[in-house]
Amino acid sequence: MSNTTDLNDKQIQILHVAETLFADKGFDGTSIRTIAKEAKINIAMVSYYFGSKERLLESLILYRTKDLKESIGSLVTDDSPPLEKINKLITIYIHQINANKGIYRILHFEIATKKRDLNLKAFTELRRGNLKTLALIVEEGQKAGVFQKEIAVDLLTPTILGTFFHFHMNKAYFVDLLKLHTDELYENYILTNLTKHIQQTIKALLIYES
């Protein structure tokens, strides 16, 4: 699998095209030939760069999650108070995943169905790394006497992402319910109201009741 730091412009172009097609037609409904045609590149070059459609998807996952890893990792050395770090982490998650909904939808489908043998070791390591950062922030808050001692850290990320994905997977319902009838209104609601709601939810799980 290509190292995301070593990708050339042509490889990145192929990944962008593949992401759009995977999100639109599904992984199974997209062929290497179609990707090559849309990317205006010889089909042999796609195979040369990535080997197979499965390996291309693996590279796409790493390419799209690299920024998330770096952004969340940087919070460890951030000087902000623990709760502010948690809020920043939630904002990073929502912004990154909302900006890359296509690949995350593909990824969650592939993980859930296990229809093919994907080497997702690197993605698993990414998730564990993000969890470790979250655990360090929670521990910092506990040592400062700000956070409760009994916190199910492993369940915080599913709470954050589960709320986002439920909202997104039921877009038509919420668009009608909340009168979010333009893309701008919908996107703005996610990045403001929904993000704030998730932050308040996680705060309630972390902070001592007064």
Secondary structure, 3 states (H helix, E strand, C coil): CCCHHHCCHHHHHHHHHHHHHHHHHCCCCCCHHHHHHHHCCCHHHHHHHHCCHHHHHHHHHHHHHHHHHHHHHHHHHCCCCHHHHHHHHHHHHHHHHHHCHHHHHHHHHHHHHCCCCCCCHHHHHHHHHHHHHHHHHHHHHHHCCCECCCCCHHHHHHHHHHHHHHHHHCHHHHHHHHCCCCHHHHHHHHHHHHHHHHHHHHHHHHECCC
